[in-house]
Amino acid sequence: MKSSDYFEQARMLMPGGVSSPVRAIKPHPFYTKSAQGSRIATVDGEELIDCCMAYGPLILGHAHPLIKEAITTQLGKGWLYGTPCPLEPEYAGMVIRDHPGMEMLRFVSSGSEATMAAIRVARGFSGRPDIVKVEGGFHGAHDGVLVKAGSGATTLGIPDSAGVLADVVAHTWQVPYNDPDALESLLFRHPEIGAFIIEPVPGNIGPVLPEKGYLQEVRRITRAHDVLLIFDEVITGYRIGIGGAQEYYNVRPDLTTLGKIIGGGLPIGAFGGRRDIMECIAPAGPVYQAGTFSGNPLSLAAGMATIQWLHAHRGIYRELDSAGKRIGEAVTGKGGSFVQHGSLFKFFFRTAPPRNYREVKECDTGRFSSFWSAMLKTGIFLPPSQFETNFLSAVHNEADVERISDAYRSCL
Ligand SMILES: *Cc1c(COP(=O)(O)O)cnc(C)c1O
């Protein structure tokens, strides 16, 4: 059967034919038969260079032998216990040591769960009901963060999804990225705000890069207003370096959420931060949070093997950065703008690099979509949206980067 046949079936069985909306490529998505290293093999017999990498987790590429070995070894010992296991304190210790803003953490099963719990504990700790997020910031698919941007400098959210109560998002304010003044004046006016959640480098509309001093200003302002700062590092954690954005930009958040890379390709999330805040979590404190699959040994084993590899190969971040820069060089003079941070990169169909969500939305999505199809025809799989970042992995080699660069040159 071909991809179109599978999709024909899937459409009758699953809404939109897919398990997550971004995968619903038109007229039909390709179906993956297997994946290895930087390559995806489709059921249609094509081999693609993957620049999506499952939207971020696969920093060591597909089916890395070391991760496979870690998973296989753990499989032999069982894959779900419902009791604590030694991997938990061992891995928690590693992740905490790597992140200046973490003194304690809890493992969960997805990034969405991590941000949901981080927001809950922030409310429980501060006793204040409202939160602020960045316009275009993505923190998973739960009610309080599914908020569409309005049009003022600071906006109160309207639901981004049917089924989300206006009453719920009425507690979610939004500010534009790279605009510390908007944050400051909002916090002045609304003492009921207890937390600010931000992707330090927005990856779900970008990457969009922080202007010099922006994240430091965010820290100063939130501290001055006694508002908890939550860094959502589900993408940036171990992606822009060991220690994520908090290490790279030297800004210490009160709470941090992680996911994607820390599961080595298996489902995971984690949230952590200051000890006094984290001790509010049940059973230590009054904020409830729980999960059947939380801290499951298979995800921990895969994640820990990944992080150990990254520690042993710290030079990889410099190599990934120069690979990203080489693609950037290939597209100079092609109109539009190229934005890159290490292994995150994107070509925007907009003359100047966007500074925030509103500017990202000015991109020519029609041109993006023909460009995207042309790239796929030449054998390069990019995330199918102008608003999703592209990813490189440690196993994209010189030849892959060369082919990606050539494809960009010819398709643009
Ligand atoms: C992917 C992502 C999430 C959600 O993680 P899931 O594991 O898909 O639930 C949250 N925040 C950010 C910044 C993400 O990129």
Ligand as a Chemical Component Dictionary entry (heavy atoms), coordinates in Angstrom:
data_LIG
# 
_chem_comp.id                   LIG 
_chem_comp.type                 NON-POLYMER 
_chem_comp.pdbx_formal_charge   0 
_chem_comp.three_letter_code    LIG 
# 
loop_
_chem_comp_atom.comp_id 
_chem_comp_atom.atom_id 
_chem_comp_atom.alt_atom_id 
_chem_comp_atom.type_symbol 
_chem_comp_atom.charge 
_chem_comp_atom.model_Cartn_x 
_chem_comp_atom.model_Cartn_y 
_chem_comp_atom.model_Cartn_z 
_chem_comp_atom.pdbx_ordinal 
LIG C1 C1 C 0 6.480 20.542 22.189 1  
LIG C2 C2 C 0 6.322 21.615 23.177 2  
LIG C3 C3 C 0 5.471 21.480 24.287 3  
LIG C4 C4 C 0 4.535 20.311 24.429 4  
LIG O1 O1 O 0 5.219 19.118 24.593 5  
LIG P1 P1 P 0 4.438 17.738 24.273 6  
LIG O2 O2 O 0 5.409 16.677 24.688 7  
LIG O3 O3 O 0 4.138 17.753 22.816 8  
LIG O4 O4 O 0 3.203 17.747 25.097 9  
LIG C5 C5 C 0 5.472 22.470 25.242 10 
LIG N1 N1 N 0 6.260 23.552 25.117 11 
LIG C6 C6 C 0 7.080 23.728 24.072 12 
LIG C7 C7 C 0 7.968 24.925 24.018 13 
LIG C8 C8 C 0 7.131 22.772 23.057 14 
LIG O5 O5 O 0 7.918 22.969 22.002 15 
# 
loop_
_chem_comp_bond.comp_id 
_chem_comp_bond.atom_id_1 
_chem_comp_bond.atom_id_2 
_chem_comp_bond.value_order 
_chem_comp_bond.pdbx_ordinal 
LIG C1 C2 SING 1  
LIG C2 C3 SING 2  
LIG C2 C8 DOUB 3  
LIG C3 C4 SING 4  
LIG C3 C5 DOUB 5  
LIG C4 O1 SING 6  
LIG O1 P1 SING 7  
LIG P1 O2 DOUB 8  
LIG P1 O3 SING 9  
LIG P1 O4 SING 10 
LIG C5 N1 SING 11 
LIG N1 C6 DOUB 12 
LIG C6 C7 SING 13 
LIG C6 C8 SING 14 
LIG C8 O5 SING 15 
# 
